[in-house]
Amino acid sequence: MNSATISYRPRLADEELRELLAATSAVLIEGPKACGKTATARQLARSEAFLDIDHNARQAAMLTPQTLLQGDPPKLLDEWQLVPDIWNHVRRSADLTPGKGQFILTGSAAPTDDLLRHSGAGRIIRLRMRPMSLCEQGHATGEVSLGDLLAGASAEAGDAGLTVPHLAELICRGGWPDSLDETLPRAQRFVRGYIDELRRTDIERAAGIGHDPERILRLMQSLARNTATEVSLATLAKELARPGEAVQERTVGNYMEALRALFVIEELPPFSPHLRSRSRLRKSARQHFTDPSIAVGALRANPGRLLADLEYLGLLFESLVVRDLRIYASVHDAELYHYRDNTDLEVDAVIQTVAGAWLPVEAKLGSTPAIIDKAAANLLKFRDRVDLAKMGEPAGLLVVTSTGYAYCRPDGVNVVPIGALGP
């Protein structure tokens, strides 16, 4: 057994990786630094090379790449993007030596595509990893399965026991595997150190652009204040500028692209259903960090400050729900979107499977009857606005709350606390 399994916490990506290796020659695991990609890969790898810490491995990758590819399959090539040419050699090896499960590549940055690097289509499949969900951390029971909800089931579960103050702590801590067992102050220092390394070195290394680390921090703080919104480049540029200074939107766009390449931010694209009303869809993406703890770390906040600003905590809770739903949805080959039209009707998330099943979701920090009634009415209004003859009936309607019980309302809307939700 690989030594990495000794303290390994099982991930939902484990089975996904196993299935992908059985289906193709190579799997590329992508995601932010410290989210657990390498540990997950090592559960199945039988040989490995670490390009970030092994100088000899990097030299071999550049001079004699075929030597680096040798080893019992699956061969793990960790942080492959440090030697981007290895991509073509992996693809070529898959062509010359047919067989499944030959390589696992991991990367915490997506290098800029170039015309010389083959897409890898049909040989290399991508698997996206994120920090751990509440269910993976052990803070959610998973009694209510997202898969069952996508199949049309009704929710039913007891109180999962989470409270709003506890959720505020979990948002500050984040889902980073290396800090789950640390005290909260140490976990928050971990996130702030992550941000510091990102702005000082990772941006330039990943994107190859000159940058001011202080300006990157201000951008991340602006994104943190605007989390779960459709903030524009113009707004970000204005907030980024110091008195008497002008910041170009193009500059902000370059920084944003670098943050996306490092998987630090993950936009929620707009959902485009067939509508039977004359409403016009808004096409802007909604901004989220890959983990809400990054927003907290950028602002140097803590649970006490979040609890003193429940409106902002509500936005961070929405981002937490989006993070977990993305992780659970991946198990069911589904993607997340958001909805907003010109009447300002908004839906926090819409889950859609490859097969076409769709499930709109509202995330609400509170769980009072008035809050749930308003969220349910919003979902019902959205359903009535969609052309169901073309889209089909939704699998259900879901309100994810911070606390309470899971149940199905008489109008068919499922209410599920995040502490009961699972894959």
C-alpha positions as CSV (number, residue, x, y, z in Angstrom):
1,M,0.0,0.0,0.0
2,N,1.2,3.5,-0.8
3,S,2.5,5.3,2.2
4,A,0.2,8.2,1.3
5,T,-2.8,6.1,2.3
6,I,-1.9,6.2,6.0
7,S,-3.6,9.5,6.8
8,Y,-5.6,9.9,3.7
9,R,-9.1,11.2,3.9
10,P,-11.3,9.6,1.2
11,R,-12.5,11.9,-1.5
12,L,-15.4,11.8,-3.9
13,A,-12.9,12.1,-6.7
14,D,-11.4,8.7,-5.8
15,E,-14.0,6.8,-7.6
16,E,-14.1,9.3,-10.5
17,L,-10.4,8.9,-11.0
18,R,-10.6,5.1,-10.9
19,E,-13.4,5.1,-13.5
20,L,-11.5,7.5,-15.8
21,L,-8.3,5.5,-15.6
22,A,-10.4,2.5,-16.7
23,A,-11.7,4.4,-19.7
24,T,-8.7,6.3,-21.1
25,S,-4.9,6.3,-21.3
26,A,-4.2,9.3,-19.1
27,V,-6.1,11.5,-16.6
28,L,-5.2,15.1,-15.8
29,I,-6.2,16.1,-12.3
30,E,-6.5,19.9,-12.1
31,G,-7.3,22.2,-9.2
32,P,-5.9,24.8,-6.9
33,K,-2.7,24.2,-4.9
34,A,-3.2,22.3,-1.6
35,C,-6.6,20.9,-2.5
36,G,-5.3,17.3,-2.4
37,K,-4.7,16.4,-6.0
38,T,-1.4,14.6,-5.3
39,A,-2.6,12.6,-2.4
40,T,-5.6,11.5,-4.4
41,A,-3.5,10.5,-7.3
42,R,-1.1,8.5,-5.1
43,Q,-3.8,6.2,-4.0
44,L,-3.8,4.6,-7.5
45,A,-0.4,5.5,-8.9
46,R,2.2,2.7,-8.9
47,S,5.2,4.9,-9.8
48,E,5.7,8.7,-9.6
49,A,7.8,11.7,-10.4
50,F,7.5,15.1,-8.7
51,L,8.4,17.9,-11.1
52,D,8.0,20.6,-8.5
53,I,10.6,19.3,-6.0
54,D,12.8,16.9,-8.0
55,H,15.3,18.7,-10.1
56,N,16.5,15.5,-11.8
57,A,13.0,14.7,-12.8
58,R,12.6,18.2,-14.4
59,Q,15.9,17.7,-16.2
60,A,14.8,14.3,-17.5
61,A,11.5,15.8,-18.7
62,M,13.4,18.4,-20.7
63,L,16.2,16.2,-22.0
64,T,15.1,12.6,-22.2
65,P,11.3,12.7,-21.6
66,Q,10.8,9.0,-22.5
67,T,13.0,8.1,-19.5
68,L,10.7,10.1,-17.2
69,L,7.6,8.2,-18.6
70,Q,9.0,4.8,-17.6
71,G,7.6,3.1,-14.6
72,D,4.8,0.9,-13.5
73,P,1.4,2.3,-14.7
74,P,-0.3,4.4,-13.8
75,K,2.7,6.7,-13.6
76,L,2.1,9.9,-11.7
77,L,3.6,13.1,-13.1
78,D,3.0,15.7,-10.4
79,E,2.9,19.4,-11.3
80,W,3.4,18.5,-15.0
81,Q,2.8,22.2,-16.1
82,L,6.3,23.1,-14.9
83,V,7.5,21.3,-18.1
84,P,4.6,21.8,-20.5
85,D,6.2,19.8,-23.3
86,I,5.6,16.6,-21.3
87,W,2.0,16.8,-22.4
88,N,2.9,15.9,-26.0
89,H,5.1,13.1,-24.9
90,V,2.4,11.6,-22.8
91,R,0.0,11.8,-25.7
92,R,2.6,10.2,-28.0
93,S,3.3,7.4,-25.5
94,A,-0.5,6.7,-25.3
95,D,-0.5,6.4,-29.1
96,L,2.5,4.1,-29.3
97,T,1.6,1.9,-26.3
98,P,-2.2,1.3,-26.4
99,G,-3.8,0.6,-23.0
100,K,-5.9,2.2,-20.3
101,G,-4.7,3.9,-17.1
102,Q,-1.1,4.6,-18.1
103,F,-0.6,8.1,-16.6
104,I,-1.9,10.4,-14.0
105,L,-1.0,14.1,-14.4
106,T,-1.6,16.7,-11.7
107,G,-1.5,20.4,-12.1
108,S,-2.2,23.5,-10.0
109,A,-2.0,25.8,-12.9
110,A,-3.3,25.6,-16.5
111,P,-0.5,26.7,-18.9
112,T,-1.5,28.9,-21.8
113,D,-2.6,26.7,-24.7
114,D,-0.3,26.9,-27.7
115,L,-0.6,25.6,-31.2
116,L,2.2,23.1,-30.8
117,R,0.6,21.3,-27.9
118,H,-2.0,18.7,-29.1
119,S,-5.3,18.8,-27.3
120,G,-5.0,15.3,-26.1
121,A,-8.6,14.6,-27.1
122,G,-9.4,10.9,-26.8
123,R,-6.3,10.2,-24.8
124,I,-6.2,12.5,-21.8
125,I,-9.4,13.2,-19.8
126,R,-9.5,16.1,-17.2
127,L,-10.7,15.7,-13.7
128,R,-11.4,18.8,-11.7
129,M,-10.7,18.8,-8.0
130,R,-11.6,21.4,-5.4
131,P,-11.1,21.8,-1.7
132,M,-13.1,19.3,0.4
133,S,-16.9,19.5,0.7
134,L,-18.6,19.5,4.1
135,C,-19.6,15.9,3.5
136,E,-16.0,14.9,2.8
137,Q,-14.8,16.8,5.9
138,G,-17.3,14.9,8.1
139,H,-19.4,18.0,8.9
140,A,-22.4,17.0,6.7
141,T,-24.3,13.7,7.1
142,G,-25.1,13.3,3.4
143,E,-28.5,11.9,4.3
144,V,-30.0,13.7,1.3
145,S,-28.3,12.7,-1.9
146,L,-28.0,15.2,-4.7
147,G,-28.2,12.2,-7.1
148,D,-31.6,11.3,-5.6
149,L,-32.8,14.9,-5.9
150,L,-31.7,14.9,-9.6
151,A,-33.7,11.7,-10.0
152,G,-36.8,13.5,-8.6
153,A,-36.8,12.2,-5.0
154,S,-38.2,14.1,-2.1
155,A,-36.0,15.2,0.8
156,E,-36.3,13.9,4.3
157,A,-33.7,14.1,7.1
158,G,-33.3,15.1,10.7
159,D,-31.5,18.2,12.0
160,A,-27.8,17.8,11.0
161,G,-26.8,19.9,14.1
162,L,-24.9,22.7,12.3
163,T,-25.4,26.3,13.6
164,V,-24.8,29.6,11.9
165,P,-21.8,30.3,14.2
166,H,-20.4,26.9,13.3
167,L,-20.9,27.5,9.6
168,A,-19.1,30.9,10.0
169,E,-16.1,29.0,11.4
170,L,-16.2,26.4,8.6
171,I,-16.3,29.1,6.0
172,C,-13.2,30.7,7.6
173,R,-11.4,27.4,7.8
174,G,-12.2,26.2,4.3
175,G,-11.9,22.7,2.9
176,W,-8.1,22.5,2.7
177,P,-7.0,18.9,3.6
178,D,-3.7,20.0,5.3
179,S,-5.5,22.3,7.8
180,L,-8.6,20.4,8.7
181,D,-7.2,19.2,12.0
182,E,-5.6,22.5,12.9
183,T,-7.0,25.1,15.3
184,L,-9.0,27.8,13.6
185,P,-6.3,30.5,14.0
186,R,-3.7,28.1,12.4
187,A,-6.1,27.2,9.6
188,Q,-6.7,30.9,8.8
189,R,-3.0,31.5,8.8
190,F,-2.7,28.7,6.3
191,V,-5.1,30.5,4.0
192,R,-3.5,33.8,4.4
193,G,-0.1,32.2,3.6
194,Y,-1.7,30.6,0.5
195,I,-2.8,34.1,-0.6
196,D,0.6,35.6,0.1
197,E,2.4,33.0,-2.0
198,L,-0.1,33.3,-4.7
199,R,0.3,37.1,-5.1
200,R,4.0,37.1,-4.7
201,T,5.2,34.3,-6.9
202,D,2.4,32.0,-8.4
203,I,0.8,34.7,-10.6
204,E,4.0,35.4,-12.5
205,R,5.0,31.7,-12.6
206,A,1.7,30.6,-14.0
207,A,0.8,33.5,-16.3
208,G,4.2,34.9,-17.2
209,I,3.0,38.4,-16.6
210,G,4.6,41.2,-14.6
211,H,2.5,42.2,-11.6
212,D,2.4,44.2,-8.4
213,P,1.7,41.9,-5.5
214,E,-0.1,44.6,-3.6
215,R,-2.4,45.2,-6.6
216,I,-3.2,41.5,-6.8
217,L,-4.1,41.6,-3.1
218,R,-6.4,44.6,-3.7
219,L,-8.0,42.7,-6.6
220,M,-8.6,39.7,-4.4
221,Q,-10.1,41.9,-1.7
222,S,-12.4,43.5,-4.3
223,L,-13.4,40.0,-5.5
224,A,-14.0,39.0,-1.9
225,R,-16.3,41.9,-1.3
226,N,-18.1,41.1,-4.5
227,T,-18.3,37.3,-4.1
228,A,-21.3,35.6,-5.5
229,T,-22.1,38.6,-7.7
230,E,-21.7,39.5,-11.4
231,V,-19.1,42.2,-10.8
232,S,-17.7,43.8,-13.9
233,L,-14.1,44.5,-14.9
234,A,-14.9,48.2,-14.8
235,T,-16.0,48.0,-11.2
236,L,-13.0,45.9,-10.3
237,A,-10.7,48.4,-12.0
238,K,-12.3,51.3,-10.1
239,E,-11.9,49.5,-6.8
240,L,-8.4,48.5,-7.6
241,A,-7.1,52.0,-8.3
242,R,-5.5,54.1,-5.6
243,P,-6.3,57.8,-5.4
244,G,-5.1,59.6,-8.5
245,E,-4.4,56.3,-10.2
246,A,-6.1,54.8,-13.2
247,V,-6.2,51.0,-13.7
248,Q,-7.1,49.7,-17.2
249,E,-9.8,47.1,-17.6
250,R,-7.4,45.1,-19.7
251,T,-5.0,44.9,-16.8
252,V,-7.7,43.6,-14.5
253,G,-8.7,41.1,-17.2
254,N,-5.2,39.8,-17.4
255,Y,-5.0,39.3,-13.6
256,M,-8.4,37.6,-13.6
257,E,-7.2,35.2,-16.3
258,A,-4.2,34.4,-14.2
259,L,-6.4,33.7,-11.2
260,R,-8.5,31.4,-13.3
261,A,-5.4,29.6,-14.6
262,L,-4.4,29.0,-11.0
263,F,-8.0,27.7,-10.2
264,V,-8.3,30.4,-7.5
265,I,-11.5,31.8,-8.9
266,E,-14.1,29.7,-10.6
267,E,-16.9,31.6,-12.5
268,L,-20.4,30.4,-12.4
269,P,-21.6,30.8,-16.0
270,P,-25.2,31.9,-16.9
271,F,-27.9,29.3,-17.5
272,S,-29.7,29.7,-20.8
273,P,-33.0,27.9,-20.8
274,H,-35.8,28.2,-23.3
275,L,-38.2,30.9,-21.9
276,R,-41.9,31.3,-22.7
277,S,-41.9,34.9,-21.4
278,R,-40.3,37.9,-23.1
279,S,-37.7,38.1,-20.4
280,R,-34.1,38.6,-21.7
281,L,-31.3,36.6,-20.2
282,R,-28.3,38.3,-18.6
283,K,-25.1,36.8,-19.9
284,S,-22.6,37.7,-17.2
285,A,-20.9,35.1,-15.1
286,R,-21.1,35.2,-11.3
287,Q,-17.8,35.3,-9.4
288,H,-16.8,32.8,-6.8
289,F,-13.5,31.8,-5.2
290,T,-12.8,28.1,-5.4
291,D,-13.3,28.1,-1.6
292,P,-14.9,30.9,0.4
293,S,-12.1,30.8,2.9
294,I,-10.0,32.7,0.3
295,A,-12.4,35.6,0.4
296,V,-12.2,35.6,4.2
297,G,-8.4,35.4,4.1
298,A,-8.1,38.2,1.6
299,L,-10.2,40.5,3.9
300,R,-8.5,39.2,7.1
301,A,-11.9,38.5,8.6
302,N,-12.9,36.0,11.2
303,P,-16.1,34.4,12.5
304,G,-16.9,37.3,14.8
305,R,-16.7,39.8,12.0
306,L,-18.8,37.6,9.7
307,L,-21.5,37.2,12.3
308,A,-21.6,40.9,12.7
309,D,-22.4,41.3,9.0
310,L,-25.1,38.7,8.2
311,E,-25.7,40.1,4.7
312,Y,-22.1,39.4,3.7
313,L,-22.1,36.1,5.6
314,G,-25.1,35.2,3.4
315,L,-23.0,35.7,0.3
316,L,-20.2,33.6,1.6
317,F,-22.7,30.9,2.5
318,E,-24.0,31.0,-1.1
319,S,-20.4,30.5,-2.2
320,L,-20.0,27.6,0.2
321,V,-23.1,25.9,-1.2
322,V,-21.9,26.4,-4.7
323,R,-18.5,24.8,-3.8
324,D,-20.2,21.8,-2.3
325,L,-22.8,21.5,-5.1
326,R,-20.0,21.6,-7.7
327,I,-18.2,18.7,-5.9
328,Y,-21.4,16.6,-5.6
329,A,-22.6,17.4,-9.1
330,S,-19.3,16.2,-10.6
331,V,-20.1,12.7,-9.3
332,H,-23.3,12.8,-11.5
333,D,-21.6,14.3,-14.6
334,A,-23.4,17.6,-14.0
335,E,-22.5,21.2,-14.2
336,L,-23.5,24.3,-12.3
337,Y,-24.9,27.6,-13.7
338,H,-26.8,30.6,-12.4
339,Y,-29.8,32.5,-13.7
340,R,-30.6,36.2,-14.0
341,D,-32.9,38.0,-16.4
342,N,-33.7,41.6,-17.2
343,T,-36.5,41.6,-14.6
344,D,-33.8,40.8,-12.0
345,L,-35.3,37.4,-11.3
346,E,-32.2,35.4,-10.0
347,V,-31.5,31.8,-9.1
348,D,-28.3,31.1,-7.2
349,A,-27.5,27.9,-9.0
350,V,-29.0,25.6,-11.6
351,I,-27.6,22.1,-11.8
352,Q,-27.8,20.4,-15.2
353,T,-26.7,16.8,-16.1
354,V,-25.4,15.7,-19.4
355,A,-28.7,13.8,-19.8
356,G,-30.6,17.1,-19.5
357,A,-32.1,16.8,-16.0
358,W,-32.0,20.2,-14.3
359,L,-32.5,21.4,-10.7
360,P,-32.7,25.1,-9.7
361,V,-31.3,25.9,-6.2
362,E,-31.6,28.8,-3.9
363,A,-29.1,29.2,-1.0
364,K,-30.3,30.9,2.2
365,L,-28.4,31.5,5.3
366,G,-31.6,31.6,7.4
367,S,-34.2,28.9,7.8
368,T,-37.2,30.9,9.1
369,P,-40.6,30.3,7.4
370,A,-40.6,33.7,5.8
371,I,-37.1,33.2,4.3
372,I,-38.0,29.8,3.0
373,D,-41.3,31.0,1.6
374,K,-39.6,33.7,-0.3
375,A,-37.0,31.4,-1.7
376,A,-39.6,28.8,-2.7
377,A,-41.7,31.5,-4.4
378,N,-38.7,32.6,-6.4
379,L,-38.0,29.0,-7.6
380,L,-41.7,28.5,-8.6
381,K,-41.6,31.8,-10.5
382,F,-38.5,30.7,-12.3
383,R,-40.1,27.3,-13.2
384,D,-43.1,29.1,-14.6
385,R,-41.0,31.3,-16.7
386,V,-39.2,28.4,-18.4
387,D,-40.7,26.8,-21.5
388,L,-41.2,23.3,-20.1
389,A,-42.3,21.9,-23.4
390,K,-38.8,22.4,-24.6
391,M,-36.8,22.0,-21.4
392,G,-38.9,19.4,-19.7
393,E,-40.0,19.6,-16.0
394,P,-37.2,20.3,-13.5
395,A,-36.1,17.3,-11.5
396,G,-37.2,19.3,-8.5
397,L,-36.8,22.7,-6.8
398,L,-34.3,23.0,-3.9
399,V,-33.7,25.5,-1.2
400,V,-30.4,24.8,0.7
401,T,-30.5,26.3,4.2
402,S,-27.9,26.8,6.9
403,T,-29.8,24.9,9.6
404,G,-32.9,22.9,10.4
405,Y,-34.5,19.7,8.9
406,A,-34.8,18.4,5.4
407,Y,-38.3,18.1,4.1
408,C,-40.5,18.5,1.0
409,R,-43.1,21.3,1.1
410,P,-46.7,20.9,-0.2
411,D,-45.7,22.9,-3.3
412,G,-43.0,20.4,-4.1
413,V,-40.0,22.5,-3.1
414,N,-37.4,20.5,-1.2
415,V,-35.8,22.3,1.8
416,V,-32.4,20.8,2.8
417,P,-29.8,22.1,5.3
418,I,-26.3,22.0,4.0
419,G,-25.4,19.7,6.8
420,A,-27.6,17.0,5.5
421,L,-26.6,17.3,1.8
422,G,-24.3,14.9,0.1
423,P,-23.5,13.4,-3.3
